[in-house]
Amino acid sequence: MAKLVTGGSGFIGSFVVRELVRRGEEVVVFGRSRGGRIRDIEDRIKVVQGDISDWAQVMNVVKENRVDCIYHLAAMLSLPSEVNPWASFRVNVIGSVNVLEAARLFGVNTVLFASTAGTYGLGIDERVITDTTLQRPTTMYGSGKVYVELLGRFYRKRFGLDFRSVRIPSLVGPGITTRAIGQYNSWIIEEAAMGRPYECYGPEDEGVPLLYFKDVVIALWKLAQKDADSIKTMNYNVTGISRRVSPKEIELAVKKHIPDAVISYKPDPAVVAYFKTLHYERIDDTPAQVEWGWEPTYDSVDAIVQDFIKEVKERPQLYGLA
């Protein structure tokens, strides 16, 4: 039986595909483009080009490939979703409905979904966000994601579909090209490692919890392996660094390894406005730890920065940085 990865040529998707191939799984990738980050392993996977928002195309890729598990990672990210909310709705909401319907109709066992910590927002006065904290997102991206979380919960109750998701906080990793609200965290490290100056579009002293890209891949893999009876919470917070980390803290960690790094700040008003809606101090991911053994490998700023710089310098081709 095959594992289908939607958005499998994207950043996280491509590394999920690599992990599945490494573990000997039959992998089908579905998305708008081919090649790119998975070009070197295309002879070991099946790539189907298509549009996640097209119902018929999603149905066909699931029906024709004996799929028993879907890693649904295709999405339009936060800032592009604010610029074009109509396209965001088609990709993030309609596309996800298509995936759930295909899974229901063709007997897929499990759907794993990449959600976001951006589902939290308006009116949160709690110091610690938990899996039961009220979700009232202030962005188009967060709104679409929380809808799919709830829809997945309905599909499990109504149709018995084994739906599971992880809420990813600000993602850190080399070679990410799409601008998102916290993406400057990655580019601070990446540009320094490449010997280039960087002007950060985030506020110097504001921050968000972080998760390193290698840990995201392992989180999705671990969640997929657990038997259905163990999955109680269903939609899980996961973090590498659970507290809020500012760009300045990342800058200081970078300069331990690259003392002459040049980093300046010019905050984007849209990003500044977003931070005004955030009042929490950290994200709690205890249910993920208890129910399926979640534990990050990269749980400090120094650990993330050190490995990130090493990856950029040793394998730039893998991340499109050569």
N, C-alpha and C positions, 0 to 999 in steps of 0.2 A: 504494500500500500504506500501511496505517495504522500509527502508533506508538501502542501502548497504554501508558498510565501508570496503574499501580495506586497507590492513595493519592494521586491527582492533585489532590485538593482540599486536601491537607495542606500543611504548610509548604514542604518541599523540593519535593514533587510539583507544587505550584502554580507554582513558578518554573521547573521543568523544562518544564511545559506551556507557559508563556509563551515560553520560549526556542525550543521546537519550532515554535510558531505563528509566531514572528518569522522563523524560517528557512523558512517556507512548507510545513511538514509537515502531513499529515492526522493529527489527534490524537483518540484516544478515551480518555476518563477513566473509570476504574472505581473505585468506592469506596462507602462507606456513605452519604455525604452529597453534596449538590450545592450550587452557589452558593458562598457564602463568598468565599474568596480568588480564585476564578475566575469570579465572577458577571459581571464586566464583559466577559469574552471568551466567554461561553457560546454566543453566536451564531456563533462561529468554530470550535467544537469539538463533539464528540459526548460527552455525559455519560451513563453507564450506572450507575445505582445498584445496588449488590449487596454481597454478603458474600464476602470473599476466602476464607473457610474453607469455603464451600459449593462443592463440586466441580462441580456442574452449572452454577452461575452463571458460574464462571470458564471452563468449557469453552464455554459459549454465547457469552460476550463475545468470545473469541478466534476462534471459528468464524465468527461472523456479521459480522466487521468486517475481514476480509482483513488480519490483523495480520502484519507481518514483523519487528517489533522490540518487545520489552516492557521498559519501565523499571519494575522491580518495587520500589516504594518504600513500599508499604503495610506498616505494622508497629505493634505496641504497644511503646512506648519503655521505658526501663530501670526507673524507679521504679514505674510502673504494673504492669510485669511482675513486680516483686518482690511487690507487693500481691496480684496475681491471676495466679499462674503458670499456672493452667489455661487462662484466657482467652489468655494470652500464647502458650501452646503451639498453640492453635487458629489464632491469627492468624499468628504468626511462623513456625511449622513447617508445620502442615497447609496454611495458605494458600500457602506457598512451594512445597510439593509439588504443589499444584493448578496453580500457574503453570507449573512445569517440565513436568508431564504434558500440559497444554494445548499448550505450545510443541512438545513432542515429537509429539503426535498430529496437530497441524494445521500442521506444517511452518514454524513461526516460525524465522527465521534466527538471531536474537540475543536473549539475555536479559541485561539489565544489572541487577545487584542491589546495593542499598545495605546493606553490612555495617557493622561497627563496630570501633573499636579496643578495645572492651570484650570482644573475643574473647581478649585477653591478660589474664592475671591471676595465678593461683596459681603460686608457685615461680619467678617470673622474677627472676633475679639479674643479668641482663645490663644494662649501662648503656644500650645502644642496642637497641631493638626493630626487627627486620627482618622481611621477608616469610617468612623461614624460622624465625623464633622459635617455639618450642613454644607452642601455644594451649591454655590451660587456664583458661577463664573461671570466675569465682566467682559470676556472676549468671545469672538465668534468661534475661535478654535476650541476654547474650553467648553462652550455651550454645545458644540457638536459632539465632543468627546463624552460629556456627561450623559447626553441623550443615548449614545450607543451603549454606555455602561448599563443604563437602566433598561434599555431594550434587550440587551443580552441577558439580564436578570429575568425579564419576562419570558424570553425564549426558553430559558432553563425551566421555569415554572410551568409554562404552558405546553411546551413541546419536548421537554427532557433533553434539550441540547446542552452539552457540557461546555459552557462558556466561562472563560477566565480572562482577567485582564490585570495589567500592572500599570500604575500611574507613574510615569517617568518624570522626575523633576528636571532641572536644567541639565541637559546632556553635554558631556565634555568628551571630545575626541578629535583626532586629526583628519583633515580632508573634508569636513562638512562645508557645503557650499551655500546652503539656503539660510538666509538671515532670519533668525528667530529672536524672541525677546531676550533670552539669555545667551545667545550664541557667541557674544563677545568673550565669554569665559574661555572658550576654545581658542579663539583667534588671538587672544593675548599670548597664549603659550606657543601657538603655531608660528605666528609671525616672528616671535623672538627666536625660536628654534631655526627659522629660515634666514635669520640675520637681517630682518626687515623691521622698521619702526611700525608701531600700530597706534591708531587713534581709537580709543574705546568709546562706543556709543551708549554705554551704560553708566549710571551714576557711580562715582568712585567708591562711595562708602555704603551703598545699598547692596543687597545680595539675596541669593536664593540657595536652597539646598542643591547639592550636586550629585550626579551619578556618572561614573566613567563608562565609556561605551563597551568595554570588555565585560563589565559587570551586568549591563543590560542584557547582553547575549546569554550569559549564564543564568540570569534570573528567568528569562523566557524558557530556557531549556529545563531548568529545575521545575518550574511551574508545570510544564507539559508532562513531566514524568510522574507526578503524584496521582494516585488513584482518586476518582471522582468523589468518593465518600469523605476524603480528607479536606476537600475544598468547601469550606463553610462561608468565608467572607466573600469570595468570588472576585471582587474588584479590590486590588491590593495596592497600598502605598509601598514603594520600595525606594530606598535612598542609599547612597554611598556615604555622603556626609549629610547628616540629617539637619544640621543647623544651617543658618543662612551664611553664605560665604561671599564676601565682597570682591570686586575686581582688584581692589588695592591689595587684599591679602594674597590673591593669585599672583599679582605683579611682584610682591616681595618674595614669594616662593620661587618664581621664575629667576629672579636676580641672584638667588643663591647659586644657580647653575650657569646663568648667563648674565654676569654683572653689568655688561654694557648694553643690555636690552633697553630700547627706547619705547616707552609707553606713555601716551598722553590721553586726555579725556575731553570729549565733546558730546555730552549726553543728548540722546534723541528725545524730544519732548514726549513722544508717544510712549517710550520706555519709562520715562520719569513719571508720567501719569499712571502707568500700570503699577509702579511701585507704591504709589500713594494708596492703592487698594489693599496692600499687603500689610498685615499687622501681626502675623504669627512669628515665632522664633525658630521653631523646628517642626519637622514632620516625623511622626511616629510610625514605624512599620512592623510593630510587634506581631500582628496576625500573620504576616508573610513569614516571619521567623519561626513561629510556632507551627503553622499549618503545613508548610512545605520546605522548611529548612533554609530560608533565605539568609545569606550572610555575604556582605560585599567583601571583595578582596582589596579594593582601593578605597580605604575609609579615612584618608587624610589628604589635605591639599598637597603636601609634599610627595606622597605616594603617587597621586595622579600626575603632578607636574613632572616628576622624575621619569615615569614610564612614558608619558606623552612625548617628551623631548627625545627619549631613546627611540621611540617608534618613528618619529619624523626623520631623525638622522640616519637610522639603519634601514628603513623600508619606505622611503618617500614614494616609490612607484606605486605601492599598494594603495596609497591614499591620494594619488593623483597630484603629488607635490614635486615630482622630479622635474 
